[in-house]
């Protein structure tokens, strides 16, 4: 599978190069199209944007700051490469945004 990182390049620049390499390798294995389902947000998709933790489900590493501490936000591309990464966010950034969203009345996602 081919993955484009062009839109997330600035996100990657602030990460440890080892973690960037792991995220890129993992993305080629783990990203997948999420089929239409009733509760898309619960399954990792909303409005065409999908997300996935930066590691394979069966391998949770005990590496602080490793790929398991990041979410990849992506869309299915209409051309090659197959998926386009829109953003890379830490689990802490996502948690912080979720708390902000719950405590306010805005509907636009600040994640991307």
Order of alpha helices (4+ residues) and beta strands (2+ residues): beta-alpha-alpha-beta-beta-beta-beta-alpha
